[in-house]
Amino acid sequence: MTNEIGVPRAGFYQCRLIRGGMWVPVEIYFGRPMVDGELLDRSPRWCAVVDGRTDRNDYDADGNLLGRVPLDPILDEVWMWCCGHPITKAEYEFKTRLRLWAKEHDPDHPAANPTKPIDIRKLKPAW
């Protein structure tokens, strides 16, 4: 196993999608890529799952949509933002469940809006 920063390591991590935002779960794995949660019949490669997202839109030089491509830890800079923040599998699963719960039951919760900074004035009291 190498400790180089430019080489991804399989595991569970966390990162923020915006400064002051909620920590979101990240999984880095080497295997078949996924698009929309469906495994593709492709050769194994480094892939990432960021806050439940497995893919992104790809555009050409003119801005035309080419299609959906799997998230790549290096090309999409996922590894750079999460490599210093490893978490356990249990914490990864908790953050994933929290995101799903927040989207359904509390749309104002920071876990439901990870691309927005946390506004403590809008948070419900802890008691």
N, C-alpha and C positions, 0 to 999 in steps of 0.2 A: 504494500500500500504506500502510495506517495503522499507527501504533504505539500505539494505545490498548489498555490492558490488558483492557478489556471486550469487545474484538473479537477473536475467534479467528483464527488464521492457520494455513493448511494446513501440515502438516509432521510431523516425528517428534520426540517428546519423551520424557521419563521423569519418573516421580513415585513417591512411596511411598504405599502404601495404609494404612500405620500408622507411627507414630513408631518409629524403630529397625528398620524392615523393609527388605526388599530393594527396590532400584530396579526398577520394572517399565516395560516399553515402552508408549508411548502414541502413537497416530496420530490426527491431526485432519485431516479432509477435508471438502470440500464436494461432495456427490454424493447418489446414491440411498442411503437408509438400509438397514442390514442387521439382521436378527433371526435368531439362531442360525446365522450365517454365510451366510444366504441373502439376496440382494438383493431388496428389496421394489419393487413397481411403484408408487412414490410419487414426488412431485416432489423435486428436489434440495434438500438442506438441510445445515446443519453437523452432522457426526456425529463420533463418537469410537470408537476401539477401545482399550480399556484391558486390557493383559495378556491379549489374545485375546478378551476379552468385548466384544460389540457391542450388548448390550441388557440391560435390567433388568426386574424385575417392577413393575407399577404397581398401586396399591391405591386404593380409594375411602376416604372419610372414616371408614367403619365398619371398615376393615381387611380388606375383602373383595378378593380378587384380581380385577383387571379384565383383565389380560393382560400381554403383553410389549411393551415400547416400546424403540425405539433409544436409545442413549446420546446425550445432547445435551451438547456441551462447556460450555455456559453453565448450563443448568438443573441439570445433575448436578454442577456445580462442578469438572469435569475441567480446564477451561482455567485456572482459578485456581491449581490445584496443580501444573500442568506447564509453564505459559508461561515460567517462568524457567529451564527445564532442557532446552533443545533438544539433540538428538543427531543423528547422521548416520543415513542409511538402513541402512548396514552395521551400526551398533551396534544399531539397532532389530531387524534380522533376527537378530543374534547373541543378544540378550536373549530373543527369541521362541523360537529354537531351544534355548537353555539351559533355558527353562521346560518345554518339551516333553520334553527329555532328563531333567530332574530328576524330573518326575512319573512317568516310566516306570522310571528306573534308580536314583534316589536320593531316595526320598520324604522324607528328613530334611533335604535341601538347602534353604536359604532360598528359592531360586527356585521350589520346589514348594509353598511355604507363604508367599506374599507378604503375607497378612493377619496374620501373627504376627511379633513382633520377633525379630531375629536373636539367638540364644543362642550366644555364641562357645564355651561349654563343650561344646556338642554338635557343633561343626564338626570334620570330619576334619582331621588335620594336613596342611600344604601339601607336605610332603616325602614 
